[in-house]
């Protein structure tokens, strides 16, 4: 049987790197992605290679839609045919505040990275899979990392919420289209996770988690998300597709 291989976007740090590490532990060859080949991306690549699996750096801006096909081809030339795409690359708002003051630039930036790039990279990846013969023993999937804000409103980050809600629907549409091709699609919706993006507010949310905002009294770690993503990509939830995984320690469970 061939080795599974995954491209994990936005994987130089945080949830993306944790997902790449977890996938490497499952035996995947890994393409590590960031906007450019800098020290951070090189360090992530070294981390994955130290785990004993084939790995390659794939420095490209996911919002450059026209480059997707060439980037996927270059990755496959290095580590073999991809079985898995983890759409993790994402950005936050340019400035938190009143949605009545959101700028067009911040809105467009969220949509370009969090939504449009995910849609078209998934499209390019799916077309490559469908066009070739595939190993029947391997599991093929797209795992999208959206957010609890696909469901829950955060007014100071309205444009981010909108982009993630759209990304969640894109996950469903791809699941419906690709089911007949035996390609699973999942939407992982992280809640309060300690990453660079949440660093300015995570201490406040850590206290709120301890006070009952989440059912488990702690914020999540990137490694928690990585294990979820790797489990999905490894086919450990057989006969499932189209699911939104609320990786939020029960934060959004209705209660009174």
Order of alpha helices (4+ residues) and beta strands (2+ residues): beta-alpha-beta-alpha-beta-alpha-beta-alpha-alpha-beta-alpha-beta-beta-alpha-beta-alpha-beta
